[in-house]
Amino acid sequence: MNRAKFTAHRRTRISGIATVLGAGIGLFAAANANADVVVPLPDGTESGLGATLTRTQEQAIVSPSLAANGAGRVVWVSGTIVADVTETPSGTTGPYSSPNNSPGTNNSQTHGVSQVNTGYIVGCQVSVGDKAISAGLSGNVSTTSAGVGGSLGLQLGPGEVKFVQISFKDIAEPGVYSIGYRDVEMNIQGCAGYAQARSYSTVEIIGDNYSKTTLYGAPFSIG
C-alpha cells in the first residue's frame, strides 16, 4: 500500500471511530437525561408548646413519567418524622372540628385528640417557599392522601397546590411518636411547567393550651 492510500485509509478509520464514539456519547447523554435523580434533603427540627418535631433521612427520587407527554413526572419520597410530646390532655377521637381541605390547615385538623401527621406540599408553576405557606396558600388548594408505602396520582394544573398526606398518628398521652415512610410514589400529571414540592409535618396539641407546631422541609424541584 502506497503512502497516499495508507493515509486515506487511516483517516477513514479514525472518522469511523469518531462517529461511533460520538454516537455512544449521545446515547449516554440521552440515558442520563432520562435517568432518575436522587435528591438528598436536609434534616430539621422545630419546637413548640409541648412538642418537638424532628425530620431525618428525607430524600426524593425524581424521574420522568412513563406517559412521556411532557406534562408528567414521578417522585418517590422517603423520610422519618419523630414527635416528642411532653404534655397533652387525654382526648377521645371524634369528628373533625373544621372543614376538610380548609386553606392553611396543612392537612392537619383537630378531631378530639392530639395528632402528628406528615406529608408534602406539591405545586405546579407555584413556588412552595415560606411566603406562600405563611399566606395560607389561599387559592387553589386541595388535600389528598397517599398512605405509607402507597402510591398516589396527582392532577395538577398551572397555579395549583395540593397537600398530600403520607400518614398520621393520634396522640392519646405524652410520649415519642414516629412515622417512617419509604419510596411513597407521587405520579404527577397535567403540569406542563415546572413543579416543586416540600415536606411538612405538624403536631396539634388539644386542650385549653392548644398549640400547633409545624416543621417544613426544603423545597425541591420535581421537573
N, C-alpha and C positions, 0 to 999 in steps of 0.2 A: 504494500500500500504506500503510494507516494505521500509526501508531506501535506499537500493540499487536501487530498481525500481524508487523511487521518484527522486533520484539523476540523473539517466539516463534520465528520462522524462524531468527534468529541463534543462539538458544540450542540449537535442534535441530541446526544446522550444527556448532556448537562441540562439542556432545555427540558427534556422529558422528566428528569429527576425533579427539577424545579416545579414543573407542573403538578407532579404527584405530591410533592411536599406542600405546595400551595393548596391543593385540594384537601389534604389531610388537615392543614391548619384551619381551613374553612369549616370542615366538619367538626373539628374540635371546638371552634368558636361557637358554632351552632349548638353543639351539645351543651356547652357551658351556658349559653343563653337560655336553654330550656331546663337547666338543672335546678334542683331545689336549693334554696338559700336559707342557711341556718342563721337565725338572729338571736344571739345570747342577750339577755336583758338583765339589768342590774337588780340587786336585792333592795329591799326597802323596809322601813319601819315607821309607824305612826302611832302616837299615844293619845288617848282621850280619857274622859272621865270613866274610870272603872275598867278600862280595857286597853290593851296594846296589840296592834296588828303587825305581823312580820311576813314578808314575802321573800321566798328563796327559790332557787333552781328554776327560774322562769326562762323559757325560750320559745321562739316561734320558728316554724319551718314553712317557708313560703314557696309555692310552686305555681306554674300556670295551670289554668283549668283544663281538663281533658276536653271540654267543649270547644276549645280553641277558637273562640268567637271574638276575642279582643275585649270582651266585657266581663270576663270571669277570671277568678283566681282562687286558689285553695290555700288555707293556712292551718297548720296543726299546732296547737298551743299546749304547753306543759307548765306546771308550777306547783308550789306548795305554799299554803297560807296557814298561819298559826295565829289564833286569837287567845291571848292570855287575859281572861276575865277575872278581875279581883272582887267585883261586887255586882250583884244583880238580885232583884227580888224574885221570888218564885212566881210563876205565872201558869196559865192554862192556855194551850193552843186554841185559838178561836178564829173568827173571820178577820180578814184584813181590815184595818182601820181607815184605809184610803183607797181610792180607785186604782186599779191596776194600770200600769203604763203612765202614771202621772208624771209629767216632765219634772226632772230634777230629783226623782226618788232614787236614782241609781239602782232601780230594780230591788229596792230594799224597803219593806213596809212592815211596821209592827203588826203582829196578829196575836196579841195576848201573851207572848213570851219573847224574851230576848233572842237575838238571832245573829249569826255570822253568815254572810253569803259572798260569793265571788263570781266574777265573770269578765266580760270585755265590752268596751265601747267601740263600735265599728262605724266609720263614717265614709261616705263617698263624696269626694271633692269638698270635704269639710275637714278642717284641722280639729283634732280632738285634744288640743292643748288646754292649759289651765284656764284661759279666758273663756273658752266655750263651755267648760264644765262649770265654772263659777257663775256663768249666766244661766245655768239650769238647763242648757241645751233646749231652750224654749223654741219649739218649732216642730220639725218633722221627726219626732222621736217615738220609738216604739220598743217593746221588750219581747224577747223570746227566750226559750230555754233549751239548752243542749243536753246537760247531764254528763256526769263524769264518764269519760271513755266513750261518749256518744258521738253522733255526727249531726250536723245541722246545715241546712241550706238557707241562705240569706238572699233575698232580692233587695238590692239597694239601687236607688236612682240618685241622680245628682242632688246634693244638698241633704240627703237623708242620713240619719244617725239611728243606730239600733243598739240597745243594751242586750247583750247575750249572757244570760245567767248560766254559769257552769254547774254550780252546786250550792247548797246551803245546809246549815245545821242549826237546829233550835238549841238554845242555851237555857237550861232549867235551873242551873246553880253555878256558882263560881268554879272555875277550872280552866284547863288548857284544851282548846278545841282546834283540830286541824282538818284542812281539806287539801287533799293531794289529787292532782289530775295529770294525765299524760296523753299526749297526742290526741286531744279532742279536736275533731275536724270541723272547720267552718268553710263551707263552699259558697263563695260569694259570686252572685250573678247579677247582671244588669248595670254594673258600674263601669262605664267606658273610660272614665277619667281615673285619676289617682285615688287610692283608698288608704286609709290609716286605721290603726287600732291601738288601744292601750287597755291594760287590765285595770280593774277596780276591785276592791274588797271592802266590805262595810260591816261594822258591828253596831247593832242597835241595842241599847240597854233600856228596858221599860221601867216604869215607875215614876215616882214624884221627881226624881232627879234624872229624867230621861236624857240620854246622850246618844249621839250618832258619830262614830269615828270612821273615816274613810281613808283608805290608802290607795293611791293611784300608781300605776306602773309607768314606765317610759313609753311615749308614743313610738310606733314603728310603722314603716311602710309595708303595705301588702300589695304593692304593684300599682 
